[in-house]
C-alpha cells in the first residue's frame, strides 16, 4: 500500500475516538469569521424585533385580514428544513442506508436547531410575546384556558412534541461520542461529559441497548414527520379567510 494512501480497515476504537476528538480542537479563523457573520445577523434580527415591540406588529405587515403574513412562511420553511433532517437520519437508518453515515449527525443537529427556530415565529408574531406561556394548558389563577380550536395552539403542540423527540434522538446518538470526550476531558467538562454520557463504557451490552433505543426513536420520529406537517397544513386548510387555504 502506498505511503499516502488511506489507512486500512478496520479502524480501531482508539483511532475512531481520536478522529472524533479532533473536531473539538480550537476553531480556526474561518470559523470565527462565520460566527461573526452569524452574530451580526442575530443583532439585525434583535433590533428588528425590538422595533416591532415598540411600534406594533403592523410594521411586519400584519393587519386584518392578514394575521400571519411573512411569519407563517418562515415557520413552514423551518419546519420543512427540520423534516429534511429527520428524513436523512431516521428514515435512512431504518432502511439501513450506509451512505447516511457521514452526514446523519449533521442532519440530526440541523433538525433540533431548525425546530427551535420554527418555534420562534409563532411567538414573534404574538402582540405580547412575553405572554407566550399562556398558550400552554396549565391551571392558573387567572381562570384562563387555551382555545383548542385555534391553529396557533396546534402549532404549539406540534413543535413542542417534535422538538422533544428530535432532541432525544440527537442526544442518544451522541452518547458514544460524549463518552470518548469524557475520557480525555478535565475539570468541569469531565463532570459534564460524565453525566451526559450516561455511564457509557462501550461494552457489548451498552451497544445493544444503544441500538435498541436509537432504533426506537428513529421509528418514532419518522411518523412525526407526517403528523407535524399535517398539523402545519391544517393551519391553511382550516381557515375561512379567502386565499388562506
N, C-alpha and C positions, 0 to 999 in steps of 0.2 A: 504494500500500500504506500502511496506517495506520502511524503512528509507533510504536505499541506492539505491532504485530503481530510474529509470529515471523520471524526473518531468513530471507531467501530461500535457496533451494538452487541449485546445490550448494555445500556449505561448502568452504572452502579447507583445506589441510592445516594451515596456521598456526592457524586457528580451532579445528580439531579438537584440536590439541596444547594450546592454551590451555584448552579445556574439560576435557581430561584432567588437566592440571597443577593446575587449580583444586581438584581433590579432595585434593591434597597440602598444602593450606594448613593452618595450625594449627587444631585442632578447637575447637568451642565448648563451652559449659557443659553442653549436653545430652549430648554425647559423654562428657565427663568423669563425669557422673552415671551413665551406663550402664556405663562402665568401672569405676567404684567398686562398683556393684552386682555386676558380674561377679566382681571380685576378692573381694568379701565371700562370694559363693557358693563361690568357689575355696577360700577359707580354711575354710569349713564342711566342704567335701569333704576337705581335707587333715587336719583334726582328726579327722574320722570314720575316715579311712584309718589314721591313727596309732593310734586307739583299737582298730581291728581288728588291727593288728600287735601291739599289746600284749596283747590279751585273746583272740586267736584268731579264726579265721574263723567260728566259731559265732555271733558277735554279728550276723552278716548272715543268720542262719537256715540256714546251710549245714551240713547234717548228713545222715547216711545215712537214707533213700536219696536225699535231695535234695542233689545235688552241685553244682548251679549256682544255683538259686533266682532271685533278682531280677537277678543279673548277666547271665544269658543273655537275659533280657527286655530289659535295656538294650543289650546287644550287638546283638541283632537289630534293635532300634529304630534305632540309629545307623547300622547297615548299610543299612537301608531309606532313611534320610534321605540317605545318600551316593548310593544308586542314583537317587533322585529328581533329584539334581543332574546326574548323568550323562545321564539321560533328557532333561532340559530342554536341556542344552547339546549333547551329542554327537549324539543321535538327531535332534533338530530341525535340527542343522546338516546332517546327511546328507540330510534331506528338504527342505533349503533353506527352512525356515520363517523368514520375515523378522521375525516378532514376537518371536523369541528374542533379538534384538539388545540390547534394554535390560536384560535380566536374565541373559544367559548367563555374564557374568563373575562375578556373584554366585553363580550355580549352581555354577560350577567351583570357586570358593573354598570354598563350602559342602561340596562333595564331599570335598576334601582334608581339611578340619578334621573332618568327620563320620567319615571312615575312621580318622583318627588317634584320635578319641575312642572309636570302636568297638574299636580295638585295645587300649585300656587295660583293658577289662573282663576279657578272658581273663587278663591279668597281675594285676589286682586280686584275682581270685578264687583265685590260687595261694596255697598256705600259706606259701611262701617267695618272694615276688615278686622279690627281689633276684637270684634264680637263673633269671630268665625266659630268659636266653640258652641255657639247657640245652634249650630247645625247638627250637633251630636245629641242623640236622645238620651238624656240623663235626668234624673229627678232634681228639681231645683226649687228654690224659694219663690221664684217669680211666676210659678204656675204656667210656664211656657212649655210647649211641646212642638216637635217638628212636624212639618207637613209632608207625609209620606207620598203625597200625590205630586210633589214638586220634583222636576228633573234635577234640580240642583242637589237635592238630597240623595237621589240615585247616584250621582257622581261621587258624593262623599263616601258612600258605602263601597262603590266600585273601586275607587282609587285606594282607599284605606285597606281593603282586602287584598288587592293586587300588590300593593307596596309591602304588606306584611309577608305574603308568600314569597315574593321576589327577594326580599331581604333575607329570609330564612334560607332560601335556595342558594343565594350567593354566599352567605356566611358558612353554610355547611360545606360548600365546595372549597372554601379557604382553609379548612381545619388542618389538612396535612402541611400546607404552606406556612401557616402560622406556627405550627409545631417546629418546622425547620428553622424559622426565625427565632423562636424561643430558645433553642439550644445554643444560639450564638449571641443572643442579646444580653444586656446587663442593665442593672438598675430598674427604673420604672418600666421600661419596655419589657424586661424579663418578667415582671409581675403581670403586666397587661397580656402578654402573649401566653403566659401560663394559664391564665383564666380563660381566655378566648379559644385556646386550643383544646379545651375540654379533656385534658389528660391524655392526649394522643401519644401513643408510643410506637405506632407503625406495625403493630402485631397483626397476625392474620385475622384475629377476632375483631380488631379495630377496623380493618379494611372491609370485613364482611358487613358489619353494622353501618359503616360509612356508605358503602354502595347501596345498601337497602334504603337508608334514609335519603340519599341523593336521588335514587330512582323514584322514591315515593313523592318527593317534592317536584320532580320533573313531570311525573304523571299528573300531579295536582295543578301545576302551573299551566299545562297545555290546554285543558278546557277553560281555564280562566281567561285565556286569550279571547276565546269566543264569547264568553259571558260578559266580560268587561266591555268589549267593543260593541256587544249587543246593547248594553245599557247606554253607551255613548250614542249609538244610533237612535235610541229611543228619545234622546234629547231633541232630535229633529222631528222624528216621526209622530210624536205625541203632541206637538204644538199646533195650535189653531191659527197662529199668525200667518197670513199669506206669504208663501215662499219659504217658510221655515222648514217645511217637510221636504 
